[in-house]
Amino acid sequence: MKKYPLATWLLYRIEDVWYVYVQELKRIFSDKGVMLIFFVAVLAYPILYPFIYYHEAIVDLPIAVVDMNASHYSREYIRMIDATREVAVSYKCTNMNEAESLYHERKIHGIIYIPSDFEKNILTAGAQATVSVYCDMSSFLYYKNVLQASNFVMLDQHVKIQTQRYELLGNDKAMAQTLAQPLRYETVMLYNPAGGYPSYLLPSVLILILYQTMFFGICMLAGIAREKNGELYYIEGRKFERSTFRLVFGRAFAYFSIYFGLSVYALLLVPRLFDLPHIGNPLDIMRFTVPFLLATAFFSMTVSVFIRERETAMVTLLFSSIVLLFLSGASWPSSNLPQFWADFARLFPSTYAINGYIHINSCGASLWETRHEYYVLWLQTGIYFLTAVGFYAFSGWYYEKTANLEEHINSKIDKIAENQIVKSKRAE
């Protein structure tokens, strides 16, 4: 083996990494399918989803009221319900059958039933007045609006009725209010003051878009390379100069350089365009993005070794998008997940990236306050780099072995055919 000075040896390696980087970019920009995933999907989806959920919250949700009491108290209750932001009393029905018909016709999404003894129970000491609330559970947001509006009004009415009772007992108004509500409270919705669905959901979706598109694109490129007889394991143009480290480094650098720019667009620009939460430090967000993109690239390259055809990943793993969203803890607390699924979620860079991005971007945390997710992503980067190198090396060795075996078999078949031709000529 020819030996080179250290500087020359290092220069050759850097040159190979650069060569792989350039070749990988050429492969990306020459494939329309990969371009569609890497660029069109990443540029379009972050715009499409905010447009779908353009209105932060559902307001004036139509409901019906069945007032069987028709008293001062029931009318005041209805007026207060109608004054809330969440619902609007669109129909006043005379019985439940009429209200149910409106519900089945999808004209309303909730029913409030006030019984005939409503006022009597309010004015009777020791009695309990009740109001029945029927919520449309076909959508969580419908249920939330109807229940939230009715609860707010019931709490407010409770304080007013208690205050009136204490005043009748001889207390002045200030004392009566204190006795009725000794502990005042205010509801403060941290990091999502409007209670909007987009502000809650879209930060997670933006991270997932970056993760999934990179994953599918890399798997497609691996399938294409496998179809070209082993180009997945070799430096293209230098087929007999296989170096797994240089190959993994060069390709990961190509994916990272593309997605770092796309991350600026998706994670910094889109939240500002649609006025989503964006109170975090942009520099901290981009520093946090670095290990996320590297971990995703190496994880995808590890999995891509098992991809035989370019369509395989899209067909078999497309369902994983919604699964990863649920496992991240953004829509359901991780503490309430079964232990198996909580551990399974830790395998994916998207889990820590979603939580870290929400902490920094939506909650205003610093990178130091998000250091757990940040360090774990760097740990995943190292682990998945080693797995990518290992799987690439083993698969390359296995490909060489099977390729040589095929050549050996073909050569044997050719020799047998030649011998048969020679024998037939001698027989003639």
Beta strands, then each sheet from edge to edge (+ up, - down):
strand 1: 61-67
strand 2: 87-93
strand 3: 110-114
strand 4: 132-135
sheet 1: 2+ 1+ 3+ 4-
end
